[in-house]
């Protein structure tokens, strides 16, 4: 009986260690920043964000309840470290033809803003980078 109990305790201990060793499911940058983004600033004519994708960090962009594209934050996919050593978070929207429908500088910590380049000017530059006409 004691051997059985010891074996059971050992198995429970190993299972507990296994679950503690698993990485925690990390929340995407998109999920963290999405509440602070106005969809109409990202895509002209859009009126809401829809459901998050279950497979990748991307969210539907909606107009009148219909999906017109997808949005994602680049730092969920690639390193976007700026001069500050912190990421530059840019949201990109693609329409159903995979054309860029909008770009928005969502969050950054760049020191250049502190010495005279207004944040609004940086955001305008990013927004006009590659919108397909």
PERA-V184230 format. One record per backbone hydrogen bond with DSSP energy under -1.0 kcal/mol. NH is the residue of the N-H (numbers start at 0). CO is the residue of the C=O. E is the energy in kcal/mol with one decimal. If there is no record, write none. Layout:
NH_CO_E, NH_CO_E
This chain:
4_0_-2.3, 5_1_-2.7, 6_2_-2.5, 7_3_-2.4, 8_4_-2.4, 9_5_-2.4, 10_6_-2.5, 11_7_-2.4, 12_8_-2.3, 13_9_-2.5, 14_10_-2.5, 15_11_-2.1, 16_12_-2.4, 17_13_-2.4, 18_14_-2.2, 19_15_-2.1, 20_16_-1.8, 31_27_-1.6, 32_28_-2.5, 33_29_-2.7, 35_32_-1.8, 36_33_-1.9, 40_37_-1.7, 42_38_-2.8, 45_42_-1.8, 46_61_-2.6, 47_61_-1.3, 49_59_-2.5, 52_57_-3.1, 57_55_-1.9, 58_70_-2.4, 59_50_-2.0, 60_68_-2.6, 61_47_-3.1, 62_65_-2.5, 65_62_-1.9, 67_60_-3.1, 68_60_-1.0, 69_93_-2.5, 70_58_-2.7, 71_91_-2.3, 73_89_-2.7, 75_72_-2.2, 76_73_-2.1, 77_73_-2.4, 81_85_-2.7, 84_81_-1.7, 87_79_-2.2, 88_106_-3.1, 90_103_-3.1, 91_71_-2.9, 92_101_-2.9, 93_69_-3.0, 94_98_-2.7, 97_94_-2.0, 100_92_-3.2, 101_92_-1.3, 103_90_-2.6, 105_88_-2.5, 106_88_-1.6, 112_109_-1.1, 113_110_-1.1, 115_112_-1.0, 116_111_-1.4, 121_117_-1.6, 122_118_-2.5, 123_119_-2.2, 124_120_-1.9, 125_121_-2.1, 126_122_-2.5, 127_123_-1.3, 128_125_-1.6, 131_99_-1.7
